[in-house]
Amino acid sequence: MILVNTDYITGKELETIGLVKGSTIQSKNLGKDITQAIKSLLGGELKAYNEMMNEARALATKRMVEEAEKLGADGIVNIRYASSSIMQNAAEVIAYGTAVKFN
């Protein structure tokens, strides 16, 4: 499976299958929330939240790829990511793109 954020794959002729997406909602446990709240007062990188968002993007990507594979896709083009706050200390991450087959 080839994944790109462009609308083409060099050297490939593409047939569009359709939109595919994957999402997840993630939060950290109370202990991590407390330590990150203290860290936010002092300044600096919030490593636990950064790790959480990286894990969420990876899971959303995996789910998007699984959906594309079910459609028989060879790749996904125009991949984009979006995130939003769902509630305090919880975020949704969505990955979406266009599933394609190679001609």
Buried (B, 14 or more C-beta within 10 A) or exposed (E): EEBBEEEEBEEBEBEEBEBBBBBBBBBBEEEBBEBBEEBEEEEEEBEBBEEBBEEBBEBBBEBBBEBBBEEEBBBBBBBEBEBEEEEEBEBBBBBBBBBBBEE
